[in-house]
Amino acid sequence: MSDGFLHKYFLNNSHKSLHKRIHYFDIYERHLARFRGKSPVMIEIGVWGGGSLAMWKEYFGPGSRIIGIDINPECKVHEEDGVEVFIGSQDDPALINSIFAKYPQVDIVLDDGSHIMRHMISSFELMYNRVQPNGLYMVEDTHTSYWDEYGGGLRREGSFMEFVKHKLDEINAVHAKDVLPITAFTLTTDCIACYDSVVVFERRRQGSRLAPITQHM
């Protein structure tokens, strides 16, 4: 059971600026607890005041590596032992390649970046298949998928939530009778969890989908 560490950290924060929606903390605890004490490597897109980088370092414990991505060069000030900040756009393949060249074993990606549709989708496509096979990819503030100013709109093709709806079909492609191709995403994704303003993709390599019948005689 979660000890509520992240929520308590947020409420008692007297360190760097930290901006999160309150209901996110239950989601974080539910999906990230399995990485605590295991020295994970985490990428967070969007650094802002640096508070969340410090929070993740404290939460995951000694040996963890927290990597921030931001377009603002001033965010480099938030680097410290165990925390590194890369400056550039989240949809820049050269930047993402440089990060994975230095940190090839990434356990967690959290997209709290621009929240612009094309950036969210590009980041996912650049990074998802490079996250370790039992890792996690989380996108927050997905409510911008319904806002015109971010390139979204209700049921607008090209929004991140419409992208997620296609991924729901893709995870089930083995049942689509050859209408949908079975992709790397299909074979390496265990779960897509959709919450208010957050989508979590849990990675795990899939084997054959078996449906045996058992009976007690």
Backbone bond lengths (Angstrom), bond angles and torsions (degrees), N, CA, C in turn:
res aa  C-N    CA-C-N  psi(-1)  N-CA   C-N-CA  omega(-1)  CA-C   N-CA-C  phi
1 M - - - 1.463 - - 1.526 109.72 -
2 S 1.327 116.43 141.87 1.454 121.46 179.79 1.529 111.34 -64.49
3 D 1.321 115.66 144.21 1.464 120.09 175.45 1.524 111.67 -94.96
4 G 1.348 116.87 3.66 1.453 120.52 177.36 1.519 114.10 70.18
5 F 1.331 116.61 23.09 1.461 120.59 -175.05 1.526 112.41 -54.96
6 L 1.330 116.75 -47.50 1.461 120.10 -173.73 1.524 111.90 -65.67
7 H 1.316 116.29 -41.25 1.462 120.17 178.94 1.524 110.38 -63.94
8 K 1.325 115.97 -43.60 1.467 120.20 178.64 1.522 111.06 -64.07
9 Y 1.325 116.51 -41.02 1.457 120.88 179.00 1.525 109.83 -59.36
10 F 1.323 115.68 -45.96 1.463 121.06 -178.98 1.524 111.62 -61.55
11 L 1.330 116.31 -47.53 1.463 120.32 -176.37 1.525 112.12 -68.20
12 N 1.325 116.68 -28.68 1.465 120.59 -178.13 1.524 112.75 -102.27
13 N 1.323 116.23 10.16 1.454 120.30 -175.92 1.526 112.28 -63.57
14 S 1.315 116.31 123.29 1.458 121.92 174.21 1.523 110.02 -127.12
15 H 1.336 114.44 21.32 1.461 121.44 -174.65 1.527 108.16 -106.94
16 K 1.301 118.02 -122.25 1.464 122.39 -176.68 1.534 110.92 -81.72
17 S 1.333 115.89 158.16 1.467 121.45 -178.04 1.523 110.82 -60.44
18 L 1.331 114.63 133.83 1.461 121.92 -175.41 1.520 108.19 -140.76
19 H 1.343 116.11 118.44 1.460 121.64 -175.04 1.523 109.41 -122.63
20 K 1.331 117.44 110.45 1.457 122.82 179.93 1.530 109.71 -143.07
21 R 1.321 116.88 149.84 1.461 121.13 171.16 1.527 108.36 -76.23
22 I 1.320 115.79 137.83 1.460 120.88 -171.69 1.524 112.38 -57.75
23 H 1.335 117.82 -39.92 1.473 118.43 -175.36 1.526 112.69 -71.72
24 Y 1.339 117.88 -8.97 1.458 120.03 177.67 1.529 111.92 -67.21
25 F 1.318 116.56 -27.83 1.460 118.65 -172.00 1.528 112.63 -67.29
26 D 1.317 117.38 -35.71 1.463 119.41 174.45 1.521 110.83 -63.33
27 I 1.324 116.74 -37.51 1.468 121.28 179.16 1.528 110.19 -67.49
28 Y 1.327 116.18 -45.74 1.463 119.72 176.88 1.528 111.26 -55.75
29 E 1.319 115.22 -50.68 1.474 119.46 -176.25 1.530 111.05 -61.63
30 R 1.313 116.31 -38.01 1.467 120.73 -178.26 1.525 111.88 -65.22
31 H 1.320 116.68 -40.21 1.467 119.38 -172.90 1.525 114.50 -100.16
32 L 1.312 117.63 -21.69 1.463 119.79 -174.01 1.523 114.04 -101.89
33 A 1.314 117.81 -11.65 1.471 120.57 -175.30 1.525 112.15 -58.16
34 R 1.314 117.56 -32.63 1.467 120.08 -176.40 1.531 113.02 -67.88
35 F 1.336 116.80 -13.28 1.461 120.26 179.56 1.527 113.27 -94.92
36 R 1.319 117.33 -8.79 1.467 119.91 -176.51 1.521 111.08 -64.23
37 G 1.320 115.16 137.65 1.453 120.22 178.31 1.508 114.46 72.03
38 K 1.346 118.14 9.54 1.460 121.28 -177.51 1.532 112.17 -115.75
39 S 1.301 116.57 15.67 1.468 122.77 175.60 1.529 113.18 53.51
40 P 1.329 117.83 53.15 1.460 118.94 -178.66 1.522 112.65 -72.77
41 V 1.316 115.28 161.53 1.456 122.83 169.30 1.520 107.01 -104.99
42 M 1.316 116.80 122.87 1.461 122.45 -176.30 1.519 110.42 -124.15
43 I 1.317 116.20 134.63 1.460 122.70 170.88 1.518 108.13 -105.50
44 E 1.319 116.44 126.86 1.465 120.32 171.12 1.523 108.24 -116.48
45 I 1.326 115.42 121.25 1.458 121.74 175.88 1.523 107.55 -85.97
46 G 1.324 115.99 120.92 1.459 121.46 -176.69 1.520 109.89 101.24
47 V 1.329 116.80 109.92 1.461 121.70 -176.05 1.519 111.43 -104.15
48 W 1.331 117.11 -44.91 1.465 124.15 -179.45 1.537 110.72 50.64
49 G 1.325 117.84 -114.73 1.468 121.10 -176.18 1.509 114.67 -84.60
50 G 1.326 118.00 -0.26 1.456 121.62 176.51 1.515 115.50 80.66
51 G 1.340 117.05 -2.29 1.460 119.88 -175.73 1.506 114.58 -65.54
52 S 1.335 116.28 -37.03 1.464 117.20 -178.08 1.525 111.51 -73.76
53 L 1.338 118.01 -32.46 1.464 119.64 175.42 1.528 110.44 -59.55
54 A 1.326 115.55 -43.88 1.466 119.92 178.21 1.527 111.16 -65.45
55 M 1.332 116.29 -38.45 1.470 120.70 179.48 1.518 111.34 -63.81
56 W 1.334 117.10 -44.66 1.473 119.43 -178.87 1.527 110.94 -65.54
57 K 1.313 116.52 -39.57 1.471 119.74 178.52 1.524 110.34 -59.55
58 E 1.315 116.43 -44.12 1.462 121.09 179.72 1.529 111.28 -67.33
59 Y 1.318 116.33 -40.38 1.464 121.58 -176.41 1.528 111.82 -67.65
60 F 1.319 117.19 -46.28 1.465 119.50 -174.56 1.519 112.88 -81.00
61 G 1.323 117.38 -23.72 1.444 119.78 171.93 1.517 115.21 92.36
62 P 1.340 116.20 -175.79 1.464 122.14 -174.68 1.527 112.07 -56.03
63 G 1.328 114.77 140.36 1.461 120.59 176.95 1.508 114.28 88.99
64 S 1.325 118.51 -12.47 1.463 120.36 178.75 1.524 109.42 -70.92
65 R 1.323 115.47 152.47 1.463 121.44 176.83 1.521 107.52 -122.70
66 I 1.321 116.80 122.81 1.454 122.29 -178.27 1.524 107.91 -112.94
67 I 1.326 116.07 124.13 1.458 122.36 -175.19 1.523 108.70 -118.23
68 G 1.309 116.61 122.35 1.454 121.30 177.62 1.516 111.44 -102.60
69 I 1.329 115.79 148.07 1.467 122.48 173.59 1.520 107.59 -124.80
70 D 1.330 117.02 129.85 1.459 119.97 177.64 1.527 109.10 -156.04
71 I 1.331 116.02 151.79 1.468 120.20 178.66 1.521 112.03 -83.11
72 N 1.318 117.33 -12.08 1.467 121.81 -176.47 1.530 110.06 -90.91
73 P 1.335 117.84 113.59 1.475 120.00 -178.66 1.520 113.58 -58.49
74 E 1.335 117.11 -24.71 1.467 119.79 -179.03 1.528 112.06 -66.28
75 C 1.321 117.01 -16.48 1.471 120.00 -179.56 1.524 112.56 -69.41
76 K 1.335 118.05 -13.36 1.466 120.65 177.09 1.526 111.51 -60.61
77 V 1.333 116.14 -21.26 1.468 119.95 -178.77 1.523 111.66 -63.85
78 H 1.328 117.13 -18.10 1.463 120.81 -176.91 1.527 112.99 -87.76
79 E 1.317 117.12 3.31 1.460 119.51 175.70 1.527 110.43 -69.10
80 E 1.304 114.90 144.38 1.461 122.30 174.60 1.517 107.41 -159.54
81 D 1.289 117.62 -177.16 1.457 120.81 178.75 1.528 109.35 -57.60
82 G 1.325 116.55 121.93 1.461 121.08 -179.79 1.510 114.26 87.58
83 V 1.323 117.76 -2.24 1.468 121.87 -179.77 1.523 108.96 -130.55
84 E 1.324 116.99 124.60 1.460 122.00 177.10 1.519 109.20 -126.94
85 V 1.318 116.97 140.47 1.459 122.25 -178.69 1.526 109.23 -118.27
86 F 1.326 116.04 127.66 1.457 123.29 175.04 1.524 108.67 -104.11
87 I 1.318 116.30 136.26 1.453 120.93 -177.83 1.525 109.58 -102.95
88 G 1.328 115.33 126.93 1.457 121.32 179.02 1.508 110.48 155.64
89 S 1.317 115.34 -179.08 1.461 120.78 -177.58 1.520 111.14 -85.94
90 Q 1.309 115.64 142.59 1.457 121.51 -177.36 1.522 113.34 -66.61
91 D 1.320 117.80 -14.13 1.467 120.43 179.82 1.530 112.08 -106.25
92 D 1.329 117.13 15.85 1.460 121.98 -179.70 1.527 109.57 -89.93
93 P 1.332 117.91 109.93 1.469 119.55 -177.82 1.520 113.56 -57.65
94 A 1.341 117.06 -36.79 1.465 119.66 -178.95 1.523 110.72 -63.97
95 L 1.331 116.74 -41.66 1.466 120.32 178.41 1.525 110.70 -64.34
96 I 1.322 116.45 -47.33 1.469 119.97 -178.49 1.519 110.39 -63.39
97 N 1.324 117.22 -40.57 1.461 120.24 178.00 1.524 111.16 -61.69
98 S 1.325 116.67 -39.17 1.469 119.65 -179.51 1.525 111.21 -66.42
99 I 1.321 116.55 -35.94 1.466 119.93 178.90 1.526 110.50 -67.68
100 F 1.325 116.84 -46.05 1.461 119.58 -178.56 1.528 112.10 -72.36
101 A 1.326 116.80 -23.40 1.467 119.30 173.90 1.532 110.39 -66.89
102 K 1.328 115.41 -37.08 1.465 119.69 179.47 1.515 111.80 -83.10
103 Y 1.345 116.81 -34.40 1.463 122.10 -178.21 1.534 108.87 -126.05
104 P 1.328 117.50 77.36 1.472 119.46 -175.20 1.522 114.27 -70.14
105 Q 1.322 118.12 -18.96 1.460 121.82 -177.38 1.523 108.75 -109.57
106 V 1.319 117.23 82.15 1.462 122.44 179.46 1.520 109.29 -96.19
107 D 1.322 116.31 129.00 1.463 121.42 -177.64 1.523 113.23 -93.79
108 I 1.324 116.81 -35.05 1.460 121.53 -172.49 1.520 109.37 -138.60
109 V 1.336 116.20 135.89 1.461 121.59 167.01 1.520 107.74 -122.07
110 L 1.323 116.76 131.58 1.463 122.56 175.16 1.524 107.89 -122.84
111 D 1.325 116.63 116.14 1.461 121.58 179.29 1.522 109.75 -93.33
112 D 1.322 115.01 102.92 1.463 122.86 172.97 1.529 107.44 -125.88
113 G 1.339 114.94 45.06 1.448 121.04 -172.77 1.513 113.88 -92.74
114 S 1.319 116.13 -124.39 1.469 120.75 -174.06 1.523 113.13 -72.09
115 H 1.332 116.95 -25.84 1.468 123.78 -175.71 1.526 112.21 66.37
116 I 1.320 116.48 14.93 1.466 122.11 174.49 1.528 107.85 -85.30
117 M 1.326 115.93 136.42 1.466 120.73 -170.33 1.518 113.16 -53.71
118 R 1.316 117.80 -50.36 1.470 119.36 -174.94 1.527 110.97 -66.15
119 H 1.336 117.20 -30.84 1.461 120.18 177.92 1.528 111.00 -70.27
120 M 1.328 116.25 -43.61 1.463 120.37 -179.12 1.522 111.29 -61.99
121 I 1.328 115.61 -44.19 1.462 119.80 -178.83 1.522 110.76 -69.74
122 S 1.331 116.98 -43.02 1.467 119.90 179.26 1.522 111.99 -61.37
123 S 1.334 116.64 -43.25 1.468 120.18 179.14 1.515 110.83 -61.04
124 F 1.328 115.99 -43.93 1.460 119.96 178.71 1.526 110.42 -59.45
125 E 1.314 116.27 -47.24 1.463 119.82 -176.97 1.533 111.77 -68.03
126 L 1.322 117.06 -29.55 1.463 120.17 178.39 1.528 112.86 -77.07
127 M 1.335 116.98 -29.11 1.467 119.04 -168.78 1.522 115.84 -115.90
128 Y 1.318 118.96 -29.10 1.467 119.34 -168.55 1.525 112.71 -54.47
129 N 1.307 117.51 -49.52 1.465 120.20 -176.53 1.517 113.35 -72.63
130 R 1.341 117.06 -5.52 1.460 120.45 179.10 1.529 112.24 -100.72
131 V 1.311 116.60 -8.78 1.463 120.66 173.39 1.519 108.06 -69.77
132 Q 1.318 116.95 143.00 1.467 120.45 -175.25 1.539 110.86 -57.39
133 P 1.342 117.63 152.91 1.462 121.60 -167.95 1.521 116.29 -58.32
134 N 1.324 118.56 -20.19 1.462 121.27 176.09 1.527 111.33 -115.24
135 G 1.316 115.09 28.24 1.445 120.58 -177.74 1.515 113.31 -91.86
136 L 1.323 114.61 -162.90 1.463 120.92 -170.30 1.524 109.41 -147.92
137 Y 1.336 115.48 141.26 1.466 121.98 175.39 1.517 107.18 -127.16
138 M 1.330 116.28 120.84 1.461 121.89 -175.98 1.529 109.56 -121.98
139 V 1.322 115.71 135.86 1.465 121.40 176.98 1.522 107.41 -122.30
140 E 1.334 116.26 126.69 1.462 118.30 -179.74 1.528 111.25 -117.63
141 D 1.322 113.81 168.23 1.469 122.50 -174.84 1.528 111.41 60.82
142 T 1.324 115.55 38.26 1.464 120.57 179.72 1.529 112.66 -72.43
143 H 1.342 116.96 -3.59 1.467 119.01 174.20 1.526 111.57 -63.00
144 T 1.341 117.01 -19.30 1.463 118.48 176.08 1.524 111.94 -66.21
145 S 1.331 116.97 -12.68 1.461 120.95 175.04 1.525 111.91 -61.85
146 Y 1.314 117.39 -16.66 1.466 122.29 -178.73 1.528 111.79 -105.23
147 W 1.333 117.55 5.79 1.462 121.99 -175.33 1.525 110.39 -111.20
148 D 1.329 115.83 125.46 1.464 121.25 -177.97 1.520 112.76 -57.14
149 E 1.333 116.98 -39.57 1.461 120.15 -173.40 1.531 113.22 -66.94
150 Y 1.319 117.45 -14.08 1.459 121.79 176.32 1.529 112.24 -105.01
151 G 1.325 116.00 7.95 1.458 120.45 -177.65 1.502 113.37 87.64
152 G 1.336 116.60 10.83 1.460 120.69 -178.97 1.513 112.79 -100.01
153 G 1.318 115.51 -165.48 1.452 123.61 -177.73 1.511 108.56 151.16
154 L 1.301 117.63 147.17 1.461 121.35 -176.99 1.520 110.96 -56.52
155 R 1.330 116.06 121.26 1.462 124.75 179.95 1.527 113.10 57.24
156 R 1.319 115.87 24.58 1.462 119.31 178.37 1.520 109.82 -80.03
157 E 1.314 117.16 121.40 1.453 121.27 178.15 1.530 108.81 -60.70
158 G 1.294 115.93 134.03 1.460 121.09 -176.38 1.515 113.20 101.50
159 S 1.341 116.65 -9.78 1.462 118.58 174.31 1.530 108.15 -77.33
160 F 1.326 115.92 159.55 1.460 118.08 -178.73 1.526 111.75 -66.02
161 M 1.324 118.38 -37.22 1.464 119.62 -179.93 1.525 111.72 -67.95
162 E 1.324 118.54 -33.06 1.469 119.53 173.48 1.523 109.94 -67.95
163 F 1.323 116.98 -36.22 1.465 121.92 174.03 1.525 110.37 -59.39
164 V 1.334 116.62 -43.70 1.467 121.62 179.19 1.524 110.61 -63.66
165 K 1.316 117.32 -39.67 1.472 120.25 179.26 1.524 110.83 -61.46
166 H 1.314 116.94 -38.26 1.463 119.96 175.13 1.530 110.65 -65.94
167 K 1.322 116.33 -35.94 1.463 119.57 178.66 1.535 111.19 -67.59
168 L 1.323 117.43 -30.47 1.469 120.09 175.26 1.521 110.71 -62.88
169 D 1.325 116.98 -37.99 1.464 119.94 173.90 1.525 110.41 -67.70
170 E 1.330 115.94 -41.12 1.463 120.47 -175.14 1.518 111.88 -65.15
171 I 1.339 117.55 -36.17 1.466 119.49 179.10 1.531 111.21 -66.71
172 N 1.345 116.00 -21.41 1.463 122.11 179.35 1.527 113.12 -103.48
173 A 1.321 117.11 16.07 1.460 121.02 -172.53 1.524 113.42 -60.52
174 V 1.341 117.63 -26.77 1.469 119.60 -179.78 1.522 112.06 -64.37
175 H 1.331 116.88 -17.76 1.460 120.87 -178.84 1.532 112.77 -101.54
176 A 1.320 117.10 2.40 1.468 120.82 -170.69 1.527 113.87 -89.63
177 K 1.345 116.85 8.71 1.466 121.77 174.80 1.525 112.18 53.64
178 D 1.347 114.19 48.03 1.465 123.01 174.84 1.527 114.41 70.08
179 V 1.317 117.43 6.22 1.470 119.77 175.71 1.526 109.93 -74.00
180 L 1.337 116.41 -34.65 1.451 122.23 176.30 1.522 109.72 -114.54
181 P 1.324 117.61 139.30 1.468 118.77 176.37 1.524 110.72 -71.82
182 I 1.320 115.90 145.90 1.463 121.44 172.33 1.527 107.14 -82.52
183 T 1.308 115.98 118.67 1.468 121.43 -172.12 1.526 111.67 -109.92
184 A 1.319 114.70 175.75 1.469 120.15 173.63 1.519 109.93 -59.53
185 F 1.328 117.16 -37.25 1.467 120.40 177.78 1.527 110.41 -61.61
186 T 1.328 117.10 -45.02 1.463 121.20 178.51 1.522 111.08 -55.93
187 L 1.316 116.46 -44.70 1.457 122.07 -171.88 1.522 114.07 -81.89
188 T 1.335 116.76 -11.19 1.471 118.62 -175.17 1.524 113.14 -123.98
189 T 1.323 117.86 10.71 1.459 121.03 -177.63 1.518 109.99 -117.23
190 D 1.313 115.60 125.74 1.458 122.32 -178.64 1.522 111.99 -91.89
191 C 1.345 116.58 -34.42 1.460 119.47 -169.84 1.521 110.30 -157.69
192 I 1.333 115.95 140.97 1.459 122.12 165.78 1.527 105.98 -118.87
193 A 1.316 116.85 115.15 1.463 121.78 -178.57 1.534 108.56 -108.74
194 C 1.332 116.05 120.37 1.458 121.44 -177.69 1.530 109.94 -108.20
195 Y 1.312 115.11 124.79 1.461 122.42 178.23 1.530 108.39 -122.93
196 D 1.319 116.21 172.99 1.456 120.55 169.61 1.524 108.45 -57.93
197 S 1.323 116.61 110.51 1.468 124.00 173.13 1.525 115.11 73.02
198 V 1.316 118.64 7.36 1.471 121.46 179.45 1.529 109.51 -140.53
199 V 1.325 116.21 137.32 1.464 121.88 171.15 1.520 108.21 -125.64
200 V 1.323 116.51 132.24 1.465 122.44 -179.01 1.523 108.86 -119.94
201 F 1.316 115.57 129.67 1.469 122.45 175.20 1.525 107.45 -110.36
202 E 1.317 116.66 116.13 1.465 122.04 177.15 1.520 108.47 -97.23
203 R 1.323 115.88 124.06 1.469 120.08 -179.15 1.533 111.34 -91.12
204 R 1.320 116.00 139.84 1.463 122.77 169.70 1.510 107.17 -167.10
205 R 1.295 116.86 132.89 1.464 120.03 -178.51 1.529 110.20 -64.32
206 Q 1.317 115.61 133.35 1.455 120.95 -177.76 1.530 110.67 -97.66
207 G 1.318 115.93 140.24 1.449 121.66 171.96 1.522 109.12 -99.49
208 S 1.307 116.33 -154.69 1.463 120.21 177.09 1.521 109.75 -70.69
209 R 1.316 115.79 140.12 1.462 120.00 174.46 1.531 107.43 -82.94
210 L 1.317 115.71 109.42 1.462 120.66 -175.64 1.524 109.74 -102.61
211 A 1.318 116.17 147.99 1.470 120.91 178.62 1.531 109.98 -138.91
212 P 1.344 116.67 65.16 1.474 119.62 -178.00 1.524 111.47 -72.88
213 I 1.308 114.55 160.77 1.471 122.19 173.95 1.519 107.95 -110.80
214 T 1.315 116.93 127.65 1.458 120.92 174.46 1.514 109.60 -117.39
215 Q 1.308 114.95 154.90 1.472 119.10 -178.77 1.527 108.87 -153.72
216 H 1.315 115.68 134.21 1.461 120.47 176.49 1.521 108.71 -88.16
217 M 1.315 115.38 122.75 1.488 120.17 -177.92 1.531 108.48 -98.80
